[in-house]
Amino acid sequence: VALEKDFEGNKGKLPWPVDRYVITRKFGTQSHPTLVGIKIKSNGIRLATVENSKAKSVFSGTVLAIQVQKGGKKTVLIQHGNYITIYKNLYNLRVSKGMDLTTGQELGTIFTDKVSGKTTLGFVLMKQVSQQNPQSWLLSNK
């Protein structure tokens, strides 16, 4: 699918941030996966994938910030005009703050938890300070 020049014109057409995935948490308020009667609010989606998978930018933009989380895992924030995409749980980054990126450019490797064996990417999409449902922006081919 050919992408338009501006981010907003591409709602529903953006490529997924990882090649192989299963959605393990959706956006919004939902039942907790294991605790009955408990609700959780998710500000993005979680994508389970295979070990050594790479996260990729869903659209061209500029690396706004890189945040370091506990255990040295990193979060990359990419600005696309009034929009920001956020990629959580990365290591071995291939990008740095201020770097201009193209659609599909590799950001880094998605961290695999050594205890659980799970490789999970957290993906958030914001319009200024308003949380968006990332699934409504991504190409619905799965």
C-alpha positions in Angstrom: 0.0 0.0 0.0 1.4 3.4 -1.0 1.6 5.8 1.9 0.6 9.4 1.8 3.0 12.2 2.7 1.4 13.2 6.0 0.8 10.8 8.9 -2.9 11.6 9.4 -3.8 10.7 5.9 -2.5 7.2 6.5 -4.9 6.0 9.1 -5.6 2.3 8.5 -2.6 2.0 6.1 0.5 2.1 8.4 2.7 -1.0 8.5 2.9 -3.0 11.7 6.0 -2.3 13.9 7.1 -5.9 13.8 6.9 -8.6 11.1 5.5 -11.6 13.0 3.2 -10.9 16.0 0.2 -11.9 18.0 -1.7 -9.1 19.8 -1.6 -10.0 23.5 -3.1 -6.8 24.9 -5.5 -4.4 23.1 -6.0 -0.7 23.6 -8.4 0.6 26.2 -10.2 -0.7 29.3 -10.4 -4.5 29.4 -10.6 -7.4 31.8 -7.3 -8.5 33.4 -6.0 -11.7 31.7 -5.7 -13.6 35.0 -7.5 -11.7 37.8 -11.3 -12.2 37.7 -13.3 -9.0 38.1 -10.3 -6.7 37.7 -10.2 -4.2 34.8 -7.0 -2.7 33.3 -6.5 0.3 31.1 -4.0 -0.1 28.3 -2.6 3.0 26.6 -1.4 1.0 23.6 -1.1 -2.5 22.3 1.3 -5.4 23.2 2.6 -7.6 20.4 4.2 -11.0 21.2 6.8 -12.1 18.6 9.7 -14.4 18.2 13.2 -13.9 19.8 15.6 -11.5 18.0 12.7 -9.7 16.2 13.3 -6.1 15.2 11.0 -3.2 15.9 10.5 -0.9 12.9 9.2 2.6 12.5 5.6 2.7 11.1 6.2 6.0 9.3 8.9 8.4 8.6 9.8 10.8 11.4 12.4 12.0 13.8 13.6 10.3 17.0 12.2 12.6 19.7 13.6 10.8 22.7 15.1 7.5 24.0 14.1 6.5 27.5 16.0 3.9 29.5 13.8 1.6 31.6 14.6 -0.8 34.4 17.1 -3.5 33.4 18.5 -1.3 30.6 15.5 -1.8 28.3 14.8 1.2 26.1 11.7 3.1 24.8 12.0 5.0 21.5 9.7 8.0 20.8 9.3 9.0 17.2 7.7 12.3 16.2 5.5 12.4 13.0 4.3 16.0 13.0 1.5 16.2 15.7 1.8 12.5 16.3 4.2 10.4 18.3 4.7 6.6 18.1 6.3 4.9 21.1 8.1 1.6 20.9 8.8 -0.1 24.3 11.0 -3.0 25.4 14.0 -2.6 23.1 17.7 -3.1 23.3 20.6 -2.9 20.8 19.2 0.3 19.3 20.1 1.3 15.8 18.8 4.9 16.3 19.7 7.9 18.3 17.9 11.1 19.4 17.4 13.6 16.6 17.8 11.0 13.8 15.5 11.2 10.8 13.9 7.8 10.0 12.1 6.3 7.0 9.0 4.1 7.1 10.1 0.5 8.0 13.5 1.5 9.4 14.8 -0.8 12.1 14.9 0.8 15.6 16.4 -2.1 17.6 15.8 -5.6 18.9 12.8 -6.5 21.0 13.9 -7.7 24.4 13.2 -11.4 25.4 12.5 -12.0 29.0 14.9 -14.8 30.1 12.6 -16.2 32.8 9.3 -16.3 30.8 10.9 -16.6 27.3 8.4 -14.0 26.1 9.4 -11.4 23.4 6.9 -8.5 23.6 6.8 -5.1 22.0 4.7 -2.3 23.6 3.4 0.1 20.9 1.6 3.4 21.7 0.3 6.1 19.4 -0.4 9.7 20.6 -1.8 12.8 18.9 -0.2 15.5 21.0 -1.3 14.3 24.5 -4.3 12.3 23.4 -3.9 8.5 23.3 -5.0 6.8 20.1 -6.0 3.2 19.4 -2.9 2.0 17.4 -4.9 -0.8 15.8 -7.1 1.6 14.0 -4.0 3.2 12.4 -2.3 0.0 11.3 -3.0 -2.0 8.1 -5.7 -4.5 9.0 -4.2 -7.5 7.0 -4.3 -9.9 9.9 
